[in-house]
Amino acid sequence: MPKDTQPDYHPVVFRDRAAGYAFLTRSTATSEQTIDWDDGETYPVVDVEISSESHPFYTGKARTVDTEGRIAAFERRFGESGGA
C-alpha cells in the first residue's frame, strides 16, 4: 500500500454562527481561521450554516406540512382529474 495516501486527520472546531454554538472534533477539514479553545490550545475553525443546535429537526421547531389540506385544495381548484 502506498504511503502518505491518507488525508491529515486532526482536531478542528466547527462553529455554527446562527446558534452561537461550537464543538471540537477530529476531521480532515482545513481552514485558515483559528480559534482559542477552552483547553488553551489553538485549533482551526470551520464555520457552518446549520448544526444540530440550529436545525429545525433537532430543535423541535420544524413545521408540519398539512398535506391533506393541500391535496384537497388542489382537487377543489382543478377537480379529481388534475385539470387535464
PyMOL commands that place a pseudoatom at each C-alpha (Angstrom):
pseudoatom trace, name=CA, resn=MET, resi=1, chain=A, elem=C, hetatm=0, pos=[0.000, 0.000, 0.000]
pseudoatom trace, name=CA, resn=PRO, resi=2, chain=A, elem=C, hetatm=0, pos=[1.419, 3.430, -0.910]
pseudoatom trace, name=CA, resn=LYS, resi=3, chain=A, elem=C, hetatm=0, pos=[2.478, 5.646, 1.960]
pseudoatom trace, name=CA, resn=ASP, resi=4, chain=A, elem=C, hetatm=0, pos=[1.079, 9.148, 2.545]
pseudoatom trace, name=CA, resn=THR, resi=5, chain=A, elem=C, hetatm=0, pos=[-2.230, 8.477, 0.773]
pseudoatom trace, name=CA, resn=GLN, resi=6, chain=A, elem=C, hetatm=0, pos=[-4.384, 9.175, 3.827]
pseudoatom trace, name=CA, resn=PRO, resi=7, chain=A, elem=C, hetatm=0, pos=[-5.530, 12.779, 4.432]
pseudoatom trace, name=CA, resn=ASP, resi=8, chain=A, elem=C, hetatm=0, pos=[-4.400, 14.646, 7.537]
pseudoatom trace, name=CA, resn=TYR, resi=9, chain=A, elem=C, hetatm=0, pos=[-6.844, 13.857, 10.369]
pseudoatom trace, name=CA, resn=HIS, resi=10, chain=A, elem=C, hetatm=0, pos=[-6.586, 16.492, 13.103]
pseudoatom trace, name=CA, resn=PRO, resi=11, chain=A, elem=C, hetatm=0, pos=[-8.654, 18.363, 15.744]
pseudoatom trace, name=CA, resn=VAL, resi=12, chain=A, elem=C, hetatm=0, pos=[-10.964, 21.016, 14.263]
pseudoatom trace, name=CA, resn=VAL, resi=13, chain=A, elem=C, hetatm=0, pos=[-13.597, 23.309, 15.780]
pseudoatom trace, name=CA, resn=PHE, resi=14, chain=A, elem=C, hetatm=0, pos=[-16.901, 23.536, 13.895]
pseudoatom trace, name=CA, resn=ARG, resi=15, chain=A, elem=C, hetatm=0, pos=[-18.780, 26.748, 14.683]
pseudoatom trace, name=CA, resn=ASP, resi=16, chain=A, elem=C, hetatm=0, pos=[-22.465, 27.411, 13.982]
pseudoatom trace, name=CA, resn=ARG, resi=17, chain=A, elem=C, hetatm=0, pos=[-22.681, 31.193, 13.692]
pseudoatom trace, name=CA, resn=ALA, resi=18, chain=A, elem=C, hetatm=0, pos=[-26.502, 31.242, 13.708]
pseudoatom trace, name=CA, resn=ALA, resi=19, chain=A, elem=C, hetatm=0, pos=[-26.763, 29.478, 17.065]
pseudoatom trace, name=CA, resn=GLY, resi=20, chain=A, elem=C, hetatm=0, pos=[-23.531, 30.688, 18.645]
pseudoatom trace, name=CA, resn=TYR, resi=21, chain=A, elem=C, hetatm=0, pos=[-22.523, 27.055, 19.168]
pseudoatom trace, name=CA, resn=ALA, resi=22, chain=A, elem=C, hetatm=0, pos=[-19.127, 25.439, 18.592]
pseudoatom trace, name=CA, resn=PHE, resi=23, chain=A, elem=C, hetatm=0, pos=[-17.775, 21.950, 19.145]
pseudoatom trace, name=CA, resn=LEU, resi=24, chain=A, elem=C, hetatm=0, pos=[-14.355, 20.360, 18.925]
pseudoatom trace, name=CA, resn=THR, resi=25, chain=A, elem=C, hetatm=0, pos=[-13.948, 17.155, 16.949]
pseudoatom trace, name=CA, resn=ARG, resi=26, chain=A, elem=C, hetatm=0, pos=[-11.479, 15.491, 14.607]
pseudoatom trace, name=CA, resn=SER, resi=27, chain=A, elem=C, hetatm=0, pos=[-11.762, 15.979, 10.863]
pseudoatom trace, name=CA, resn=THR, resi=28, chain=A, elem=C, hetatm=0, pos=[-9.864, 16.234, 7.614]
pseudoatom trace, name=CA, resn=ALA, resi=29, chain=A, elem=C, hetatm=0, pos=[-11.376, 19.707, 7.009]
pseudoatom trace, name=CA, resn=THR, resi=30, chain=A, elem=C, hetatm=0, pos=[-8.933, 22.597, 6.970]
pseudoatom trace, name=CA, resn=SER, resi=31, chain=A, elem=C, hetatm=0, pos=[-9.240, 26.324, 7.479]
pseudoatom trace, name=CA, resn=GLU, resi=32, chain=A, elem=C, hetatm=0, pos=[-7.001, 29.370, 7.604]
pseudoatom trace, name=CA, resn=GLN, resi=33, chain=A, elem=C, hetatm=0, pos=[-9.012, 30.769, 10.543]
pseudoatom trace, name=CA, resn=THR, resi=34, chain=A, elem=C, hetatm=0, pos=[-8.138, 29.671, 14.076]
pseudoatom trace, name=CA, resn=ILE, resi=35, chain=A, elem=C, hetatm=0, pos=[-9.819, 29.862, 17.461]
pseudoatom trace, name=CA, resn=ASP, resi=36, chain=A, elem=C, hetatm=0, pos=[-8.531, 29.630, 21.028]
pseudoatom trace, name=CA, resn=TRP, resi=37, chain=A, elem=C, hetatm=0, pos=[-10.428, 26.773, 22.672]
pseudoatom trace, name=CA, resn=ASP, resi=38, chain=A, elem=C, hetatm=0, pos=[-11.301, 26.229, 26.350]
pseudoatom trace, name=CA, resn=ASP, resi=39, chain=A, elem=C, hetatm=0, pos=[-8.305, 23.948, 26.904]
pseudoatom trace, name=CA, resn=GLY, resi=40, chain=A, elem=C, hetatm=0, pos=[-5.891, 26.763, 25.978]
pseudoatom trace, name=CA, resn=GLU, resi=41, chain=A, elem=C, hetatm=0, pos=[-4.984, 25.288, 22.587]
pseudoatom trace, name=CA, resn=THR, resi=42, chain=A, elem=C, hetatm=0, pos=[-5.491, 26.958, 19.220]
pseudoatom trace, name=CA, resn=TYR, resi=43, chain=A, elem=C, hetatm=0, pos=[-7.418, 24.990, 16.587]
pseudoatom trace, name=CA, resn=PRO, resi=44, chain=A, elem=C, hetatm=0, pos=[-8.551, 25.652, 13.026]
pseudoatom trace, name=CA, resn=VAL, resi=45, chain=A, elem=C, hetatm=0, pos=[-12.206, 26.703, 12.907]
pseudoatom trace, name=CA, resn=VAL, resi=46, chain=A, elem=C, hetatm=0, pos=[-14.722, 25.863, 10.174]
pseudoatom trace, name=CA, resn=ASP, resi=47, chain=A, elem=C, hetatm=0, pos=[-17.916, 27.938, 10.082]
pseudoatom trace, name=CA, resn=VAL, resi=48, chain=A, elem=C, hetatm=0, pos=[-21.088, 26.035, 9.199]
pseudoatom trace, name=CA, resn=GLU, resi=49, chain=A, elem=C, hetatm=0, pos=[-24.544, 27.376, 8.411]
pseudoatom trace, name=CA, resn=ILE, resi=50, chain=A, elem=C, hetatm=0, pos=[-26.540, 24.689, 10.206]
pseudoatom trace, name=CA, resn=SER, resi=51, chain=A, elem=C, hetatm=0, pos=[-25.714, 22.318, 13.050]
pseudoatom trace, name=CA, resn=SER, resi=52, chain=A, elem=C, hetatm=0, pos=[-27.802, 20.291, 15.473]
pseudoatom trace, name=CA, resn=GLU, resi=53, chain=A, elem=C, hetatm=0, pos=[-28.229, 23.449, 17.571]
pseudoatom trace, name=CA, resn=SER, resi=54, chain=A, elem=C, hetatm=0, pos=[-29.963, 25.418, 14.807]
pseudoatom trace, name=CA, resn=HIS, resi=55, chain=A, elem=C, hetatm=0, pos=[-31.555, 22.778, 12.548]
pseudoatom trace, name=CA, resn=PRO, resi=56, chain=A, elem=C, hetatm=0, pos=[-35.357, 22.736, 12.941]
pseudoatom trace, name=CA, resn=PHE, resi=57, chain=A, elem=C, hetatm=0, pos=[-35.499, 18.921, 13.085]
pseudoatom trace, name=CA, resn=TYR, resi=58, chain=A, elem=C, hetatm=0, pos=[-33.230, 18.767, 16.136]
pseudoatom trace, name=CA, resn=THR, resi=59, chain=A, elem=C, hetatm=0, pos=[-34.574, 21.858, 17.893]
pseudoatom trace, name=CA, resn=GLY, resi=60, chain=A, elem=C, hetatm=0, pos=[-38.209, 20.727, 17.638]
pseudoatom trace, name=CA, resn=LYS, resi=61, chain=A, elem=C, hetatm=0, pos=[-39.224, 23.849, 15.730]
pseudoatom trace, name=CA, resn=ALA, resi=62, chain=A, elem=C, hetatm=0, pos=[-39.909, 22.040, 12.457]
pseudoatom trace, name=CA, resn=ARG, resi=63, chain=A, elem=C, hetatm=0, pos=[-43.047, 22.979, 10.587]
pseudoatom trace, name=CA, resn=THR, resi=64, chain=A, elem=C, hetatm=0, pos=[-45.512, 20.242, 9.845]
pseudoatom trace, name=CA, resn=VAL, resi=65, chain=A, elem=C, hetatm=0, pos=[-46.942, 20.434, 6.375]
pseudoatom trace, name=CA, resn=ASP, resi=66, chain=A, elem=C, hetatm=0, pos=[-50.669, 19.882, 6.066]
pseudoatom trace, name=CA, resn=THR, resi=67, chain=A, elem=C, hetatm=0, pos=[-50.518, 17.653, 3.006]
pseudoatom trace, name=CA, resn=GLU, resi=68, chain=A, elem=C, hetatm=0, pos=[-54.134, 16.545, 3.263]
pseudoatom trace, name=CA, resn=GLY, resi=69, chain=A, elem=C, hetatm=0, pos=[-55.343, 20.142, 3.155]
pseudoatom trace, name=CA, resn=ARG, resi=70, chain=A, elem=C, hetatm=0, pos=[-53.085, 20.937, 0.223]
pseudoatom trace, name=CA, resn=ILE, resi=71, chain=A, elem=C, hetatm=0, pos=[-54.352, 17.958, -1.767]
pseudoatom trace, name=CA, resn=ALA, resi=72, chain=A, elem=C, hetatm=0, pos=[-57.977, 18.880, -1.028]
pseudoatom trace, name=CA, resn=ALA, resi=73, chain=A, elem=C, hetatm=0, pos=[-57.353, 22.456, -2.149]
pseudoatom trace, name=CA, resn=PHE, resi=74, chain=A, elem=C, hetatm=0, pos=[-55.745, 21.207, -5.356]
pseudoatom trace, name=CA, resn=GLU, resi=75, chain=A, elem=C, hetatm=0, pos=[-58.707, 18.920, -6.058]
pseudoatom trace, name=CA, resn=ARG, resi=76, chain=A, elem=C, hetatm=0, pos=[-61.163, 21.755, -5.390]
pseudoatom trace, name=CA, resn=ARG, resi=77, chain=A, elem=C, hetatm=0, pos=[-59.368, 24.007, -7.869]
pseudoatom trace, name=CA, resn=PHE, resi=78, chain=A, elem=C, hetatm=0, pos=[-58.645, 21.509, -10.605]
pseudoatom trace, name=CA, resn=GLY, resi=79, chain=A, elem=C, hetatm=0, pos=[-61.065, 18.648, -9.984]
pseudoatom trace, name=CA, resn=GLU, resi=80, chain=A, elem=C, hetatm=0, pos=[-60.338, 14.971, -9.457]
pseudoatom trace, name=CA, resn=SER, resi=81, chain=A, elem=C, hetatm=0, pos=[-58.516, 14.518, -12.767]
pseudoatom trace, name=CA, resn=GLY, resi=82, chain=A, elem=C, hetatm=0, pos=[-55.914, 17.209, -12.052]
pseudoatom trace, name=CA, resn=GLY, resi=83, chain=A, elem=C, hetatm=0, pos=[-57.154, 19.604, -14.694]
pseudoatom trace, name=CA, resn=ALA, resi=84, chain=A, elem=C, hetatm=0, pos=[-56.147, 17.550, -17.711]
for i in range(1, 84): cmd.bond("trace and resi %d" % i, "trace and resi %d" % (i + 1))
show_as sticks, trace
zoom trace
